[in-house]
Amino acid sequence: MRLQLALLPLLATPVKAAPLDIFDAGAAALTAVEQWFGPHDELVDPDRAHLLVADGDEEAVVHELTVSQGFSDYHGAMAGICTLRARGGGADDTDNFVNTMKRCGKNSVIFMNSPVYNIRRPVKIRLENSVLSLSGWLKFSDDIEYWVQHAFDLGFQNQKLAMVVSGSNFVLNGEDTGGIDGSGQAWYDYARGVGNVHGRPMSLALIGARNAVVTNWGIRQPQFWAHIAVDSDNVVYESCYVNATSTSGSFEEKSWLQNTDGIDTYRTNDVVISNFVYQGGDDCIAFKPNSTNIVVQNVTCVGGTGIAFGSIAQYDGVKDLIENVVLKDIKLYPSDQCRGYQGVYFKSWIGEEVGHPPNGGGGGYGYCRNVSVEDVYMEDIDRPLALTAGLTYLDDEHGKHKYGMFEWSHINITRVRATSTGNRAIWLDCSPTQPCHHIRLKDVVVTPGKSDHPEIHQVCNFVMHSEGDGLEGCKPNNSTLESDTGGTM
């Protein structure tokens, strides 16, 4: 079955929550959120401090802004009440937006109720003890040449950012009807056939955020990755939605929707992702280096490359880790737009540096451990459970280099029902220099879609077995049959 989600409505059955109920996401990892701690500025990477400076002019006159004071349910006290209207007529709203955030970004509730706010340049805002209620859309322009030259530099993988939010104790609420429109079609056509094209900006980045909630927030047509949390602590994504679709391309062409990740985490601790719906052509959720203490529950991924641990160990001599991750109640399907390439998969780089990020690299080390994957349903996925310890995105370098030193261990996968499209159902291709260990499967049924090559139904290369690990039928095999996954493995 292939599912197709329309761009609107955002959710077929919206999840309503009282303003502070979203802090009760059911994960012990986020108990600190309810205490509304202040910012831990000493934890912010000084190399990214330039991303944390709020843009805008507090004294600028914004004719479309009204400011008052009133009782806020969010604060349980009096707070600033700011309402920003769009200028209308296709006019640029960027300056009004950043100037409003500069003026109203502390101890306030900011309402943005117009249908569309036109954003024509990168923006960065800082919120402290505030709520941004956006029932309309921040619509980013599609001037590719401008964005490539002016989007903010993230640093990691030479990537770019369109909108940066930093601060502490804040809520971004899309009210089930609003969020970001990235005008992604222009980007999909621009990057068609090539992965990680330089300059495509991520739609929404939380940088140095503490005790932050993104709720009922939609991102449609993201330019690149939709969400990323960087150098942040105690973050909740609740009832969010990402949809990347295209009017060009075909079902067999992955690259026209490549790099439209849903939610990624990088150097971030204590995250809950709950009630998330994704349709696109790449990772539904991805845990990048130094992602720790994460709970993901009730997620539906339609099309793309599933839920990814990594990629990781891309930088030579750099230690990375992913630790303490729980996935529960996950559903994965292909769509009419894009195949389901992977389901739940783990990917680390080759053992030597070849080329440069984003598509080259390697030679890092570290570990991923203490992972629990429970209650997963997958339908017509090419590689339902997969791991590679020899990743590179350079087409001419595949299979030419030694596997890496990154360690995959203590991964428990329980109660999975899946069907694959081909012969490969379970494919764990670990490193001979750092074999996978303590990998356990229980009540896992993955049915191959083909039977002409049963020798690759379950492949475990360099996996240390233990009694009762559920991998009794998983044997080494170096066949390259069905190993092409569009550059993602």
Residue pairs with C-beta under 8 A, 6 or more apart in sequence:
1 333
1 334
1 379
1 380
2 333
2 334
2 335
2 336
2 380
3 279
3 302
3 303
3 333
3 334
3 335
3 336
4 279
4 302
4 335
4 336
4 337
5 243
5 277
5 279
5 302
5 335
7 220
7 221
7 243
7 245
9 176
10 174
10 176
10 177
10 179
10 216
10 218
10 241
11 176
11 239
11 241
11 277
14 176
14 216
14 239
15 216
15 238
15 239
15 275
16 176
17 215
17 216
17 238
17 239
18 73
19 73
19 74
19 131
19 171
19 173
20 74
22 171
22 213
22 215
22 236
22 238
23 30
23 33
23 34
23 213
23 236
24 34
25 236
25 238
25 272
25 274
25 295
26 272
26 274
26 295
26 297
27 272
27 295
27 297
27 326
29 270
29 271
29 272
29 293
29 294
29 295
29 324
30 234
30 236
30 270
30 271
30 272
30 295
32 211
32 233
32 234
32 270
33 211
33 213
33 234
33 236
36 129
36 169
36 211
37 168
37 169
37 210
37 211
37 234
38 168
38 169
38 210
39 128
39 167
39 168
39 208
39 210
40 210
40 233
41 208
43 208
43 231
43 233
44 52
44 208
44 231
45 208
45 231
45 267
47 155
48 154
48 155
48 207
48 208
48 230
48 231
51 124
51 152
51 154
51 161
51 164
51 166
51 205
51 207
51 208
52 124
52 126
52 164
52 166
52 207
52 208
53 124
53 126
54 98
54 101
54 102
54 105
54 124
54 125
54 126
54 166
55 98
55 101
55 102
55 123
55 124
55 125
56 95
56 98
56 99
56 100
56 101
56 102
56 103
56 125
57 99
57 102
58 99
58 102
58 103
60 95
60 99
60 102
62 84
62 96
62 99
62 100
62 103
64 84
64 85
64 86
64 87
64 96
65 82
65 83
65 84
65 85
65 96
65 99
65 100
65 103
65 104
66 82
66 83
67 80
67 81
67 82
67 103
67 104
68 80
68 81
69 78
69 79
69 80
69 81
70 78
70 79
70 81
71 77
71 78
71 79
72 78
72 79
72 81
72 109
72 131
74 109
74 131
74 171
75 107
75 109
75 129
79 107
79 108
79 109
80 104
80 106
80 107
80 108
80 109
81 108
81 109
81 111
82 100
82 103
82 104
82 108
82 109
82 110
82 111
83 110
83 111
83 112
83 113
84 96
84 97
84 100
84 110
84 111
84 112
84 114
84 117
85 113
85 114
86 93
86 112
86 114
86 115
86 116
86 117
86 118
86 136
87 93
87 96
87 118
88 114
90 118
91 118
92 118
92 119
92 120
93 117
93 118
93 119
94 118
94 119
94 120
94 121
94 123
97 117
97 119
97 123
97 125
97 138
98 123
98 124
98 125
100 110
101 110
101 125
101 126
101 127
101 132
102 125
104 110
104 130
105 125
105 126
105 127
105 128
105 130
105 167
106 127
106 128
106 129
106 130
107 128
107 129
107 130
108 130
108 131
109 130
109 131
109 133
110 130
110 131
110 132
110 133
111 133
111 135
112 132
112 133
112 134
112 135
112 136
112 178
113 135
113 136
114 136
115 136
115 137
116 136
116 137
116 139
116 181
117 136
117 137
117 138
117 139
118 139
118 141
119 138
119 139
119 140
119 141
119 163
120 140
120 141
120 143
120 146
121 146
121 150
122 147
122 150
122 151
122 152
122 161
122 162
122 163
122 164
122 201
123 162
123 163
123 164
124 152
124 163
124 164
124 165
124 166
125 163
125 164
125 165
125 166
125 167
126 165
126 166
126 167
127 165
127 166
127 167
127 170
128 167
128 168
128 169
128 170
129 168
129 169
129 170
130 167
130 169
130 170
130 171
131 170
131 171
131 173
132 170
132 171
132 172
132 173
133 173
133 175
134 172
134 173
134 174
134 175
134 178
134 179
134 217
135 174
135 175
135 177
135 178
136 177
136 178
137 178
137 179
137 180
137 181
137 220
138 163
138 179
138 180
138 181
139 181
139 183
140 147
140 162
140 180
140 181
140 182
140 183
140 203
140 223
141 147
141 183
142 183
142 185
142 186
142 187
144 186
144 187
144 190
144 199
147 160
147 162
147 199
147 201
147 223
148 160
148 198
148 199
148 200
149 199
151 160
151 161
151 162
151 199
151 201
152 160
152 161
152 162
152 164
152 201
153 159
153 160
153 161
154 160
154 161
154 202
154 205
154 228
154 230
156 230
156 266
156 288
156 289
156 357
157 196
157 314
157 357
157 358
158 198
158 356
158 357
158 358
159 202
159 224
159 225
159 358
160 198
160 199
160 200
160 201
160 202
160 224
161 201
161 202
161 205
161 207
161 228
162 182
162 201
162 202
162 203
162 204
162 205
162 223
163 180
163 203
163 204
163 205
164 205
164 207
165 172
165 204
165 205
165 206
165 207
165 209
165 212
166 206
166 207
166 208
166 209
167 208
167 209
167 210
167 212
168 209
168 210
168 211
168 212
169 210
169 211
169 212
170 209
170 211
170 212
170 213
171 212
171 213
171 214
171 215
172 212
172 213
172 214
172 215
172 217
173 213
173 215
173 216
173 217
174 215
174 216
174 217
174 218
174 240
175 216
176 216
176 239
177 218
178 217
178 218
179 217
179 218
179 219
179 220
179 241
180 203
180 204
180 217
180 218
180 219
180 220
180 222
180 226
181 219
181 220
181 221
182 203
182 219
182 220
182 221
182 222
182 223
182 226
183 221
183 223
184 220
184 221
184 222
184 223
184 244
184 246
184 260
185 221
185 246
185 247
185 248
187 200
187 223
187 224
188 244
188 246
188 248
188 249
188 256
188 257
188 260
189 248
189 256
190 197
190 200
191 197
191 200
191 255
191 256
191 258
191 259
192 248
192 249
192 253
192 255
192 256
193 255
193 256
194 255
195 255
195 258
195 259
195 359
195 393
195 487
196 259
196 358
196 359
196 393
197 259
198 358
200 223
200 224
200 259
201 223
201 224
202 222
202 223
202 224
202 225
202 226
202 227
202 228
203 219
203 222
203 223
203 224
203 225
203 226
203 227
204 214
204 219
204 226
204 227
204 228
205 227
205 228
205 229
205 230
206 212
206 214
206 227
206 228
206 229
206 230
206 232
206 235
207 230
207 231
207 232
208 230
208 231
208 232
209 229
209 232
209 233
209 235
210 232
210 233
210 234
211 233
211 234
212 232
212 234
212 235
212 236
213 235
213 236
213 238
214 227
214 235
214 236
214 237
214 238
214 240
215 236
215 237
215 238
215 239
215 240
216 238
216 239
216 240
217 237
217 240
217 241
218 240
218 241
218 242
218 243
219 226
219 227
219 240
219 241
219 242
219 243
220 242
220 243
220 244
221 243
221 244
221 245
222 242
222 244
222 260
222 280
224 259
224 260
224 261
225 259
225 260
225 261
225 262
225 264
226 242
226 244
226 260
226 261
226 262
226 263
226 280
227 237
227 240
227 242
227 261
227 262
227 263
227 264
228 263
228 264
228 265
228 266
229 235
229 263
229 264
229 265
229 266
229 268
229 271
230 266
230 267
230 268
231 266
231 267
231 268
232 268
232 269
233 268
233 269
233 270
234 269
234 270
235 268
235 270
235 271
235 272
236 271
236 272
236 274
237 263
237 271
237 272
237 273
237 274
237 276
238 272
238 274
238 275
239 274
239 275
239 276
240 263
240 273
240 275
240 276
240 277
241 276
241 277
241 278
242 260
242 262
242 263
242 276
242 277
242 278
242 279
242 280
243 278
243 279
243 280
244 257
244 260
244 279
244 280
244 281
245 257
245 279
245 280
245 337
246 256
246 257
246 337
248 256
249 256
249 257
249 337
251 336
251 337
251 338
251 339
252 339
254 281
254 338
254 339
254 341
254 486
255 486
256 281
257 280
257 281
257 282
257 303
257 304
257 337
257 338
258 281
258 282
258 486
259 281
259 282
260 280
260 281
260 282
260 304
261 280
261 282
261 283
261 284
261 285
261 286
262 276
262 278
262 280
262 283
262 284
262 285
262 301
263 273
263 276
263 278
263 284
263 285
263 286
264 283
264 285
264 286
264 287
264 288
265 271
265 286
265 287
265 288
265 291
265 294
266 288
266 289
266 290
266 291
267 288
267 289
267 290
267 291
268 290
268 291
268 292
269 291
269 292
269 293
270 292
270 293
270 294
271 291
271 293
271 294
271 295
272 294
272 295
272 296
272 297
273 285
273 294
273 295
273 296
273 297
273 299
274 295
274 296
274 297
274 298
275 297
275 298
275 299
276 284
276 285
276 296
276 298
276 299
276 300
277 299
277 300
277 302
278 284
278 285
278 299
278 300
278 301
278 302
278 304
279 302
279 303
279 335
279 337
280 302
280 303
280 304
280 338
281 303
281 304
281 305
281 337
281 338
282 304
282 305
282 488
283 304
283 305
283 306
283 307
283 308
284 299
284 301
284 304
284 305
284 306
284 307
284 332
285 296
285 299
285 301
285 307
285 308
286 307
286 308
286 309
286 310
286 311
287 294
287 308
287 309
287 310
287 322
287 325
288 310
288 311
288 312
289 312
289 313
289 314
289 318
289 320
289 321
289 322
289 366
290 320
290 321
290 322
291 322
291 325
292 321
292 322
292 323
292 324
293 323
293 324
293 325
294 324
294 325
294 326
295 325
295 326
295 328
296 307
296 325
296 326
296 327
296 328
296 330
297 326
297 327
297 328
297 329
298 328
298 329
299 307
299 327
299 329
299 330
299 331
300 330
300 331
300 332
300 333
301 307
301 330
301 331
301 332
301 333
302 332
302 333
302 334
302 335
303 333
303 334
303 335
303 337
303 338
303 339
303 340
304 338
304 340
304 341
305 341
305 342
305 345
305 485
305 486
305 488
306 332
306 340
306 341
306 342
306 343
306 344
306 345
306 381
307 327
307 330
307 332
307 343
307 344
307 345
308 342
308 345
308 346
308 347
309 322
309 325
309 345
309 346
309 347
309 368
309 371
310 322
310 346
310 347
310 348
310 368
310 391
311 347
311 348
311 349
311 391
312 320
312 322
312 347
312 348
312 349
312 364
312 366
312 368
312 406
313 320
313 348
313 349
313 362
313 363
313 364
313 365
313 366
313 404
313 405
313 406
314 349
314 357
314 361
314 362
314 364
315 357
315 361
315 363
315 364
316 352
316 353
316 361
316 362
316 363
316 364
317 363
317 364
317 365
318 364
318 365
318 366
319 364
319 365
319 366
320 364
320 365
320 366
320 406
321 366
321 367
321 368
322 367
322 368
322 371
323 367
323 368
323 369
323 370
324 370
325 370
325 371
325 372
326 371
326 372
326 374
327 344
327 371
327 372
327 373
327 374
327 376
328 372
328 373
328 374
328 375
329 374
329 375
330 344
330 373
330 375
330 376
330 377
331 376
331 377
331 378
332 340
332 343
332 376
332 377
332 378
332 379
332 381
333 340
333 378
333 379
333 380
333 381
334 340
334 379
334 380
334 381
339 382
339 421
340 378
340 379
340 380
340 381
340 382
340 421
341 381
341 382
341 383
341 485
341 486
341 488
342 381
342 382
342 383
342 384
342 386
342 485
342 488
342 489
343 376
343 378
343 381
343 383
343 384
343 385
343 386
343 418
344 373
344 376
344 384
344 385
344 386
344 413
345 383
345 385
345 386
345 387
345 388
345 489
346 368
346 386
346 387
346 388
346 408
346 411
347 387
347 388
347 391
347 488
347 489
348 364
348 368
348 388
348 389
348 391
348 404
348 406
348 408
348 431
349 361
349 362
349 363
349 364
349 390
349 391
349 392
349 404
349 406
350 362
350 363
350 390
350 391
350 392
350 397
350 401
350 402
350 403
350 404
351 362
351 363
351 390
351 401
351 402
351 403
351 404
351 405
351 431
351 433
352 362
352 363
352 401
352 402
353 360
353 361
353 362
353 363
354 360
354 361
354 362
354 392
354 394
354 397
354 401
355 361
355 392
355 394
355 397
358 393
359 392
359 393
359 394
360 392
360 393
360 394
360 397
361 392
362 391
362 392
362 401
362 404
363 404
364 404
364 405
364 406
365 404
365 405
365 406
365 407
366 406
366 407
367 406
367 407
367 408
367 409
368 406
368 407
368 408
368 409
368 411
369 407
369 408
369 409
369 410
369 411
369 438
370 410
371 410
371 411
371 412
372 412
372 414
373 411
373 412
373 413
373 414
373 416
374 413
374 414
374 415
375 414
375 415
375 416
376 413
376 415
376 416
376 417
376 418
377 416
377 417
377 418
378 384
378 416
378 417
378 418
378 419
378 446
379 418
379 419
380 419
380 420
380 421
380 449
381 418
381 419
381 420
381 421
382 420
382 421
382 422
382 424
382 482
382 485
383 420
383 424
383 427
383 485
383 489
384 416
384 418
384 419
384 420
384 425
384 426
384 446
385 413
385 416
385 418
385 425
385 426
385 427
385 428
385 444
385 446
386 424
386 426
386 427
386 428
386 429
386 485
386 489
387 408
387 427
387 428
387 429
387 430
387 436
388 429
388 489
389 403
389 404
389 406
389 408
389 429
389 430
389 431
389 434
389 436
389 462
390 399
390 401
390 402
390 403
390 404
390 429
390 431
391 404
391 489
392 398
392 401
393 487
395 487
399 480
402 433
403 430
403 431
403 432
403 433
403 434
404 431
404 433
404 434
405 431
405 433
405 434
406 431
406 434
407 434
407 436
408 430
408 434
408 436
408 439
409 436
409 437
409 438
409 439
410 438
411 436
411 438
411 439
411 440
412 440
412 442
413 439
413 440
413 441
413 442
413 444
414 441
414 442
414 443
414 444
415 442
415 443
415 444
416 441
416 443
416 444
416 445
416 446
417 445
418 425
418 445
418 446
418 447
419 446
419 447
419 449
420 446
420 447
420 448
420 449
421 449
421 450
422 448
422 449
422 450
422 482
423 448
423 449
423 450
423 451
423 452
423 453
423 454
423 456
423 457
423 481
423 482
424 448
424 456
424 457
424 459
424 482
424 483
425 446
425 447
425 448
425 457
425 458
426 441
426 444
426 446
426 457
426 458
426 459
426 460
426 471
426 474
427 456
427 458
427 459
428 436
428 439
428 459
428 460
428 461
428 463
428 471
428 474
429 459
429 461
429 462
430 436
430 460
430 461
430 462
430 463
431 462
432 462
435 462
435 463
435 464
436 462
436 463
436 464
437 463
437 464
437 466
438 464
438 466
438 469
439 463
439 469
439 471
440 468
440 469
440 470
440 471
441 469
441 470
441 471
442 470
444 470
448 454
448 457
453 479
453 481
453 482
455 475
455 477
455 479
456 477
456 479
456 481
456 482
457 473
458 471
458 473
458 474
458 475
459 474
459 475
459 476
459 477
459 479
460 471
460 474
460 475
460 476
461 476
461 477
461 478
462 476
463 471
463 474
465 471
465 472
483 489
